[in-house]
Amino acid sequence: MNKDAIHNIVEKQRRFFYSGKTLDVEFRIKALKKLQSCIRDHESQINEAIRADLGKSSFESYMCETGLVLSELSYMIKHVREFSVEKTVHTPLAQFHSRSFVKPSPYGVVLVMSPWNYPFLLSLDPVADAIAAGNTVVLKPSAYSPETSKIICEIVRECFPEEFVSVVTGGREENTCLLEEHFDYIFFTGSQAVGREVMRRASEHLTPVTLELGGKSPCIVEKTADLKLASKRIVFGKYLNCGQTCVAPDYILCDSEIKDSLVTQIQKQIRKQFGKTPLANPNYGKIINRKHFDRICGLIEPGKVVYGGGSNPETLQIEPTVMDHVTFEDKVMQEEIFGPIMPILTYTSLDEAISRINNMAHPLALYIFTSDKAVAKKVTSACSFGGGCINDTIIHLATSEMGFGGFGESGMGAYHGKEGFRTFSHYKSIVDKKTWLDLPMRYQPYRKLNDKLIHFFLK
């Protein structure tokens, strides 16, 4: 799609937004229900598309993508009327007699830029929130997941006219054209490098942004942890989608006393969950493309591999891999892995672990496995991170009752549920001043009595 076509879509959406149709909450609910119904009708095609792009099984596609989108839509359909109601707030005595209220209002024309690793979920989840808040949406899915982009296009065209919701496919050229347009809000999920460029371009129009980025999310395993259960949940979270998950535990930081036992349990869990030959497991996916496959393989140091390490360039698959005796200076610790490699590092004191994490870029997620509540409280209080879990991984993002987002280098802003509605809404603060009474104290000429009254009311 060329620059003129993209500009025409944005202008169509702006005209549609200013027609006022999206301000009607019933219009929004009808749109959400239509999208929900269409996704259900196309579930098998969605599964096929995600399998073609990432090799995911239908079970994993529904659990981690389609089902979560349907859950978000159900939540919004149920709560959007409540979220859209203006809220009366306390009015100070100095403003007597008035009514003060906060009125949620949509931003207008919103751009959603989504990544390839969860191409269906991370495209339509923010779209659902934006629609619920009353915006029009231009969606730009990743060029790296073309089959999923195709089914998304089909669903959106079946549900909505392009002046309401539109999909722009393509690569860097289309991204550049989109970022030259004046949007009212930009929601981006992807890498830190591209996130910086999105923020820079948005600043030219002073457009507010939400950035959902990644980072090296630590997984602390403290010496009181249930190692068997911890290993089971860590293996699930790390190798889900072949490690191509923004909140996957990037590396393990464990107490040196329990490291050997933990590694043994992790090895057992990999065999149990993926079998002795993971690359032959039909439910084990693949790396998105050759570029990322080669990058991930380049992070594997054969001398430090204690499990896995094998790969198949023809199918773009890499075995679930564990590396021991890793240091923070190793290549695998210099970037977000975003693949099925689990580095194991150790600490001798919890304070040392906390200090090390806080001296690195703020991660999107943090996980702590422990049986000691004081330890869990200390870690979650002292460390800076976007969100996380105690004694589990990843599941904190699978609820519409909590916002999900990054912090510092891992992003800004949040979404899901009410927080998603808030992200795509501007809250107008309004005072409705009554006309039957007008207190004279604020007007000139200023008098001593008025000075006393001002001091009485404002203190």
URFEN-V140748 format. One record per pair of residues at least 24 apart in sequence whose C-alpha atoms are under 8 Angstrom apart, sorted by the first residue. I is the first residue (numbers start at 1). J is the second residue. If there is no record, write none. Layout:
# URFEN-V140748
i;j
I;J
I;J
This chain:
# URFEN-V140748
i;j
1;168
1;169
1;170
1;174
2;174
2;177
3;174
3;177
3;178
6;168
6;177
6;178
7;181
9;162
9;163
9;166
10;109
10;138
10;163
10;181
10;183
12;163
13;109
13;136
13;137
13;162
13;163
13;164
13;165
14;108
14;109
14;136
14;163
16;136
16;163
16;164
17;108
17;109
17;135
17;136
17;164
22;134
22;135
22;136
23;106
23;134
24;134
25;80
25;81
25;84
25;132
25;134
28;131
28;132
28;133
28;134
29;77
29;80
29;132
31;131
31;159
31;160
32;73
32;76
32;77
32;128
32;131
32;132
33;73
33;77
34;159
35;155
35;156
35;159
36;70
36;73
36;74
38;155
38;158
38;159
39;66
39;70
39;155
42;155
45;151
46;148
46;151
49;147
49;148
49;151
50;119
50;120
50;145
50;147
50;148
51;285
52;147
53;144
53;145
53;146
53;147
53;148
53;288
54;117
54;145
54;241
54;285
54;286
54;287
54;288
55;283
55;284
55;285
55;286
56;241
56;283
56;284
56;285
56;286
57;282
57;283
57;284
57;285
64;118
64;121
65;118
65;120
65;121
66;120
66;121
68;121
68;398
69;121
69;124
69;125
71;400
72;125
72;128
72;400
72;416
72;417
73;125
73;128
75;400
75;417
76;128
76;129
76;132
76;417
77;132
80;132
80;133
83;418
83;421
84;133
93;457
94;457
94;458
95;433
97;433
97;434
97;437
98;431
98;432
98;433
98;434
99;431
99;432
99;433
100;429
100;430
100;431
100;432
101;429
101;430
101;431
102;427
102;428
102;429
102;430
103;427
103;428
103;429
103;430
104;425
104;426
104;427
104;428
105;133
105;134
105;425
105;426
105;427
105;428
106;133
106;134
106;135
106;424
106;425
106;426
107;135
107;184
107;185
107;424
107;425
107;426
108;134
108;135
108;136
108;183
108;184
108;185
109;135
109;136
109;137
109;138
109;183
109;184
109;185
110;135
110;136
110;137
110;138
110;183
110;184
110;185
110;186
110;187
111;137
111;138
111;139
111;140
111;183
111;185
111;186
111;187
112;137
112;138
112;139
112;140
112;186
112;187
112;188
113;139
113;140
113;141
113;142
113;186
113;187
113;188
113;189
114;139
114;140
114;141
114;142
114;188
114;189
114;190
115;141
115;142
115;189
115;190
116;141
116;142
116;143
116;144
116;145
116;288
117;241
117;244
117;245
117;288
118;245
119;145
119;148
119;149
120;148
120;149
120;152
122;189
125;416
126;187
126;415
126;416
126;420
129;415
129;416
129;417
129;420
129;421
129;424
130;420
130;421
130;424
132;421
133;421
133;422
133;424
133;425
135;424
136;163
136;164
136;165
137;164
137;165
137;166
138;165
138;166
138;167
138;168
139;165
139;166
139;167
139;168
140;167
140;168
140;169
140;175
141;167
141;168
141;169
142;169
142;170
142;171
143;169
143;170
143;171
144;288
144;289
145;288
182;207
183;207
184;208
185;209
185;424
186;210
187;211
187;212
188;212
189;213
190;214
192;409
192;410
209;413
210;411
210;412
210;413
210;414
210;423
211;406
211;411
211;412
211;413
212;405
212;406
212;410
212;411
212;412
212;413
212;414
213;246
213;364
213;406
213;409
213;410
213;411
214;246
214;247
214;336
214;363
214;364
214;406
214;410
214;411
215;246
215;335
215;336
215;361
215;362
215;363
215;364
215;409
215;410
216;249
216;250
216;251
216;335
216;336
216;337
216;361
216;363
216;364
217;247
217;248
217;249
217;250
217;251
217;363
217;364
217;365
217;366
217;367
218;249
218;250
218;251
218;252
218;253
218;357
218;363
218;365
218;366
218;367
219;249
219;250
219;251
219;252
219;253
219;254
219;366
219;367
219;368
219;369
220;252
220;253
220;254
220;366
220;367
220;368
220;369
221;252
221;253
221;254
221;255
221;368
221;369
221;370
222;254
222;255
222;350
222;368
222;369
222;370
223;254
223;255
223;257
223;258
223;370
224;370
224;371
224;372
225;369
225;370
225;371
226;369
226;370
226;371
227;261
227;262
227;265
228;262
228;265
230;369
230;391
230;392
231;262
231;265
231;266
231;269
232;266
232;269
233;392
233;393
234;392
234;393
235;266
235;269
235;270
237;393
237;394
238;340
238;342
239;320
239;339
239;340
241;284
241;285
241;286
242;284
242;285
242;286
242;287
242;318
242;320
242;339
242;340
243;337
243;338
243;339
243;340
243;341
244;287
244;338
244;339
244;340
245;338
246;338
246;364
247;364
247;365
247;394
248;338
248;365
248;393
248;394
249;365
249;366
249;367
249;393
250;336
250;337
250;338
250;342
250;343
251;342
251;343
251;344
251;345
252;342
252;343
252;344
252;345
252;346
253;344
253;345
253;346
253;347
253;353
254;344
254;345
254;346
254;347
255;346
255;347
255;348
255;349
255;350
256;346
256;347
256;348
259;346
267;307
270;320
278;319
278;320
279;311
279;312
279;317
279;318
279;319
285;317
286;315
286;316
286;317
286;318
287;316
287;317
287;318
287;339
288;316
289;316
290;316
293;317
293;318
296;337
296;338
296;339
299;331
299;332
299;337
300;332
300;341
354;379
354;382
354;383
357;383
358;383
358;384
361;408
361;409
361;410
362;386
362;407
362;408
362;409
362;410
363;406
363;407
363;409
363;410
364;405
364;406
364;407
364;410
364;411
365;406
367;391
367;392
367;393
368;392
386;410
